Amino acid sequence: MSSLEGAKILYLVSEDWYFCSHRLPIARAARESGMDLVVLTRLNDHADAIAAEGFRAIPLRLRRGSRNPFGALSTIRDIARTCRRERPDVVHHVNLKMCLLGSIAALWARPRHVVNALTGLGSLFTSDRPDARLLRNLVLAALRVLDRLTGAALIVQNRDDEAMALRRHLAPAERIALIPGSGVDIRRFEPRPPPPPDGVPIVTYVGRMLADKGLRELADAARLLKRRGREVRIILVGPTDPENPQSLSPQELQGWVAEGVLEWHGYRSDVAAVWAESTIAVLPSYREGMPKSLLEAAASAVPAVATDVPGCRDLVVDGETGILVAPRDAPALADAIDRLLAAPELAAAMGRAARSRAETHYADSAIAAATLGLYARMLGTWSESA
């Protein structure tokens, strides 16, 4: 019998949509291995989708954008009560805030094993403001102490975060696992025939409408391309996120649309079709964990223009599967897009290389297997006081 058969895992995720978009392949693999799954998350529009998978969802009281300490204490209490009631063998925290709140709750709830998954670390790790640096150091110090008290495993998604975790002693090396994101379904996202040569090329960004994704720089790059006379459609696909302080306003986005430099299509569920229509994927982000949008573009054989930052530089091989540029540099971004648009054969070759790399490095089945392997090692060989 598998070491996972009959074990219970509780996923702590801030949003139900994020669980469905980023954790379903791993959760499905855990279910197939015989694990009992519970999802503790803020329930909005995806409760039925979670239930349809056979997973039990428990509502989490959480205001994601709030920094109210009393609200955080209430959330910690809810997490601890749920863990004490459910008695999971493994509790898997997803994203920085859930790692912090869940690890504090674990001091009271005492689950057998804790997994902290650091996904994209966001504006806290990209800002050089003194208050951000102070808060960043406090958060890292808290993670270090909590790891020692809980004996948690730490999942990081890229080599930069792995080096940071080792340098900051966030966990012992033997408890740090580099697992690159949630992977990509290479059957759902697959290469499509190229568009007709007389069509207008499409450069696509997929994600939330956040300033630290480099969207203002993308708007500036679009203006430069327009002044050069380059015929191209630059499309933004995704929603705003009012609870995130980096969210752009609909008014600013609509201003770019009215200016004629960008198109904003909002949320779309048919992302595979989005990439099938795209010539180039673009992500001028300031920092990433492992960008799912670029994984899906790569699996679709779409070359990428992205920034040379953590996460993006793990995924995009400069000159082979796409082009990397400096962050916050609109002229360099415009030049890279222009280069690929001017050389369709080069872009197609990069797309084929991106698909091959997605198949060999980032298939969701391989990512799920690595995650389940971590669970098995914890349950099979790690001591209760690890």
C-alpha positions as a printed Julia matrix, in Angstrom:
386×3 Matrix{Float64}:
   0.0    0.0     0.0
   1.23   3.52   -0.82
   2.51   5.56    2.12
  -0.1    8.15    1.11
  -3.09   5.77    1.16
  -5.6    6.98    3.75
  -3.57  10.04    4.75
  -5.43  13.35    5.03
  -4.12  16.56    3.53
  -5.51  20.03    4.13
  -4.76  22.74    1.56
  -4.8   26.29    2.91
  -5.26  28.68   -0.03
  -6.41  32.28    0.11
  -8.84  32.1    -2.85
 -10.94  29.29   -4.32
 -10.17  30.43   -7.89
  -6.45  30.15   -7.19
  -6.85  26.6    -5.93
  -8.71  25.69   -9.12
  -6.26  27.43  -11.45
  -2.98  26.49   -9.76
  -3.44  23.45   -7.52
  -5.94  21.11   -9.19
  -3.39  18.82  -10.92
  -1.55  18.23   -7.64
  -4.79  17.78   -5.7
  -6.1   15.32   -8.27
  -2.88  13.31   -8.09
  -3.13  13.27   -4.29
  -6.71  12.02   -4.55
  -5.67   9.27   -6.99
  -2.94   8.19   -4.58
  -5.6    7.55   -1.93
  -5.33  10.72    0.12
  -8.36  12.38    1.73
  -8.45  16.06    0.7
  -9.81  19.11    2.48
  -9.55  22.63    1.04
  -9.67  25.57    3.45
 -10.15  28.71    1.38
 -12.23  31.81    0.89
 -15.2   30.54   -1.09
 -16.65  32.69   -3.85
 -17.41  31.47   -7.35
 -15.54  28.14   -7.39
 -17.1   26.22   -4.52
 -19.09  24.02   -6.91
 -16.0   23.31   -9.0
 -14.11  22.15   -5.92
 -17.02  19.98   -4.81
 -17.3   18.49   -8.31
 -13.75  17.19   -7.92
 -14.81  15.31   -4.8
 -12.87  17.61   -2.47
 -14.4   18.93    0.73
 -14.24  22.73    0.88
 -14.36  24.65    4.17
 -14.92  28.42    4.07
 -12.12  30.62    5.38
 -12.86  34.05    6.79
 -10.22  36.24    5.22
  -9.77  39.75    3.9
  -6.82  39.24    1.58
  -5.87  42.89    1.23
  -6.28  43.75    4.9
  -3.37  44.44    7.26
  -5.61  44.63   10.31
  -3.91  42.52   13.02
  -7.25  41.68   14.64
  -8.52  40.3    11.33
  -5.35  38.24   11.02
  -5.85  36.85   14.53
  -9.4   35.86   13.65
  -8.16  34.05   10.54
  -5.43  32.29   12.52
  -8.04  31.14   15.03
 -10.23  29.75   12.24
  -7.29  27.9    10.69
  -6.24  26.42   14.02
  -9.79  25.31   14.86
 -10.19  23.66   11.47
  -6.87  21.86   11.78
  -7.68  20.62   15.27
 -11.06  19.36   14.07
  -9.81  17.78   10.83
  -6.52  16.4    12.22
  -4.71  16.36    8.85
  -1.51  14.38    8.39
  -0.19  17.17    6.15
  -1.27  20.79    5.95
  -0.07  22.53    2.8
   0.02  26.34    2.93
   0.03  28.15   -0.43
   1.47  31.69   -0.78
   3.4   33.88    1.62
   0.48  35.16    3.71
  -1.01  31.68    4.16
   2.43  30.34    5.1
   2.68  32.93    7.86
  -0.87  32.63    9.2
  -1.01  28.86    8.78
   2.34  28.31   10.5
   1.24  30.41   13.49
  -1.98  28.39   13.64
   0.08  25.18   13.49
   1.72  26.1    16.81
  -1.68  25.51   18.43
  -3.19  22.92   16.1
  -0.09  20.71   15.89
  -0.69  18.95   12.54
   1.71  16.08   11.93
   3.49  17.81    9.06
   3.51  21.29    7.51
   4.4   22.32    3.96
   4.96  25.99    3.19
   4.82  26.82   -0.52
   6.26  30.21   -1.42
   4.68  31.28   -4.7
   5.3   34.69   -6.3
   6.56  36.97   -3.53
   5.03  40.11   -5.01
   5.62  43.78   -4.29
   7.02  43.12   -0.82
  10.12  41.71   -2.53
  10.34  44.19   -5.42
  10.02  47.5    -3.6
  13.1   49.33   -2.32
  11.13  51.65   -0.05
  12.46  51.64    3.54
   9.14  50.47    4.97
   8.99  47.6     2.46
  12.57  46.55    3.27
  11.77  46.58    6.98
   8.59  44.56    6.53
  10.4   42.13    4.21
  13.08  41.49    6.85
  10.44  41.03    9.55
   8.5   38.55    7.39
  11.64  36.53    6.61
  12.63  36.5    10.28
   9.15  35.28   11.21
   9.32  32.51    8.59
  12.71  31.43    9.93
  11.43  31.18   13.52
   8.18  29.49   12.51
  10.06  26.9    10.46
  12.14  25.96   13.49
   9.04  25.62   15.63
   6.98  23.63   13.11
   9.64  21.65   11.25
   7.97  22.61    7.97
   9.06  21.67    4.5
   9.56  24.66    2.23
   8.64  24.59   -1.46
  10.18  27.25   -3.67
   9.47  27.66   -7.37
  12.71  28.98   -8.87
  16.45  29.0    -8.34
  16.54  32.6    -7.08
  14.04  31.84   -4.32
  15.92  28.65   -3.46
  19.15  30.64   -3.07
  17.35  33.27   -0.99
  15.83  30.59    1.27
  19.25  29.05    1.87
  20.93  32.41    2.38
  18.26  33.57    4.83
  18.12  30.17    6.59
  14.37  29.88    6.06
  14.69  26.09    6.42
  17.5   23.51    6.47
  18.65  22.5     2.98
  17.23  19.0     3.37
  13.74  20.46    3.94
  13.8   22.82    0.93
  12.29  21.48   -2.29
  12.55  23.27   -5.64
   9.3   22.4    -7.45
   8.64  24.78  -10.37
   5.06  25.91   -9.91
   2.0   23.84  -10.65
   3.07  22.72  -14.1
   1.08  22.84  -17.3
  -1.35  20.47  -18.98
   0.55  19.74  -22.19
  -2.52  17.98  -23.62
  -4.81  20.98  -23.19
  -2.2   23.52  -24.3
  -0.65  22.35  -27.54
   0.79  23.91  -30.68
  -1.68  25.24  -33.2
  -1.15  25.94  -36.91
   0.44  29.37  -37.46
  -1.91  32.21  -38.43
  -2.0   33.31  -42.07
   0.95  35.56  -42.96
  -1.31  38.48  -43.89
  -2.93  38.59  -40.42
  -2.04  41.24  -37.83
   0.26  39.66  -35.22
  -0.97  39.5   -31.63
   1.16  40.04  -28.53
  -0.67  38.78  -25.44
  -0.38  39.31  -21.7
  -2.44  36.95  -19.51
  -2.79  37.64  -15.8
  -4.2   40.05  -13.3
  -4.06  43.75  -14.09
  -1.3   44.67  -11.63
   1.26  47.45  -11.86
   4.08  45.17  -10.7
   3.43  42.93  -13.7
   4.99  45.75  -15.72
   1.82  46.77  -17.51
   2.62  50.49  -17.5
   5.94  49.68  -19.15
   4.04  47.54  -21.66
   1.77  50.48  -22.46
   4.86  52.65  -23.02
   6.38  49.95  -25.25
   3.13  49.8   -27.23
   3.34  53.56  -27.81
   6.89  53.17  -29.1
   5.87  50.39  -31.48
   2.97  52.5   -32.73
   5.29  55.44  -33.43
   7.59  53.1   -35.37
   4.68  52.06  -37.54
   4.76  48.45  -36.38
   1.39  46.82  -37.08
   0.52  44.73  -34.02
  -2.31  44.14  -31.57
  -1.21  44.09  -27.93
  -3.9   42.43  -25.83
  -4.32  42.25  -22.06
  -6.36  39.27  -20.84
  -7.37  39.14  -17.19
  -9.27  40.93  -14.42
  -8.37  43.73  -12.07
  -7.82  42.77   -8.42
  -9.23  45.51   -6.14
  -7.93  43.83   -2.97
  -4.36  44.02   -4.24
  -2.69  47.43   -3.71
  -0.9   46.98   -7.06
  -4.16  46.66   -9.01
  -4.65  49.06  -11.89
  -7.95  50.88  -12.09
 -10.45  50.15  -14.88
 -10.19  53.84  -15.76
  -6.46  53.61  -16.45
  -6.92  50.45  -18.52
  -9.79  51.97  -20.49
  -7.61  55.02  -21.07
  -5.04  52.86  -22.84
  -7.81  51.3   -24.91
  -9.15  54.74  -25.89
  -5.6   55.81  -26.79
  -5.43  52.89  -29.18
  -2.23  51.33  -27.82
  -3.65  48.29  -25.99
  -6.76  46.13  -25.93
  -8.19  44.9   -22.62
 -10.33  41.79  -22.94
 -10.89  41.15  -19.23
 -11.21  37.64  -17.82
 -11.43  34.75  -20.25
 -11.86  31.1   -19.3
 -10.7   29.78  -22.69
  -7.01  30.5   -22.16
  -5.91  27.73  -24.54
  -7.8   29.54  -27.31
  -6.14  32.83  -26.29
  -2.67  31.34  -26.8
  -3.75  29.63  -30.03
  -4.45  33.11  -31.43
  -1.21  34.67  -30.15
   2.08  35.36  -31.9
   4.12  36.33  -28.84
   3.55  36.05  -25.08
   4.68  38.98  -22.98
   5.29  39.27  -19.23
   7.24  42.37  -18.15
   6.86  41.52  -14.45
   9.11  42.79  -11.66
   9.21  39.36   -9.97
   7.56  35.95  -10.3
   7.46  32.55   -8.65
   6.86  30.39  -11.72
   4.55  32.27  -14.12
   1.66  30.05  -15.16
   0.81  32.22  -18.14
   4.26  31.7   -19.65
   4.07  27.96  -18.95
   0.81  27.78  -20.89
   2.22  29.92  -23.69
   5.31  27.7   -23.91
   3.19  24.55  -24.1
   1.28  26.26  -26.93
   4.59  26.87  -28.79
   4.33  30.64  -28.34
   7.68  32.41  -27.81
   7.95  34.84  -24.91
   9.28  38.28  -24.23
   9.77  38.54  -20.48
  11.86  40.32  -17.9
  15.14  38.98  -16.55
  13.78  38.49  -13.02
  13.24  35.51  -10.67
  10.79  33.0   -12.12
  10.83  34.38  -15.66
  14.52  33.64  -16.16
  14.05  30.04  -14.98
  11.37  29.48  -17.59
  12.5   31.58  -20.57
  15.88  30.65  -22.03
  17.12  33.88  -23.57
  17.68  33.52  -27.3
  16.3   29.97  -27.33
  12.66  30.03  -26.16
  12.22  33.78  -26.06
  13.92  37.04  -25.17
  14.67  38.41  -21.71
  14.9   42.16  -21.1
  15.65  44.3   -18.07
  12.63  45.08  -15.87
  11.06  48.56  -16.0
  12.67  49.21  -19.41
   9.98  50.06  -21.98
  12.37  50.71  -24.9
  14.07  47.32  -24.4
  10.64  45.68  -24.2
   9.57  47.34  -27.45
  12.84  46.34  -29.16
  12.42  42.67  -28.16
   8.84  42.52  -29.41
   9.89  44.29  -32.62
  12.73  41.81  -33.14
  10.45  38.78  -32.98
   7.76  40.38  -35.13
  10.38  41.18  -37.77
  11.69  37.6   -37.79
   8.74  35.18  -37.86
  10.96  32.18  -38.58
  13.03  32.94  -35.49
   9.85  33.36  -33.44
   8.51  30.03  -34.71
  11.77  28.25  -33.84
  11.69  29.73  -30.35
   8.08  28.58  -29.98
   9.02  25.01  -30.9
  11.88  25.08  -28.39
   9.53  26.43  -25.73
   7.09  23.57  -26.34
   9.89  21.0   -26.06
  11.08  22.53  -22.79
   7.53  22.58  -21.4
   7.17  18.86  -22.18
  10.45  17.87  -20.54
  10.56  20.23  -17.55
   7.09  21.48  -16.66
   4.39  18.9   -17.43
   1.83  18.98  -14.61
   2.17  15.19  -14.15
   5.86  15.59  -13.28
   5.18  18.49  -10.91
   2.43  16.5    -9.17
   4.75  13.49   -8.83
   7.45  15.66   -7.24
   4.95  17.11   -4.76
   3.54  13.71   -3.83
   7.09  12.46   -3.43
   7.65  15.21   -0.86
   4.49  14.17    1.01
   5.59  10.53    0.97
   9.03  11.35    2.34
   7.47  13.38    5.14
   4.96  10.72    6.1
   7.33   7.82    5.63
  10.68   8.97    6.94
  10.45  12.28    8.8
  10.11  12.1    12.54
   7.22  13.75   14.35
   9.63  16.32   15.79
  11.52  17.03   12.58
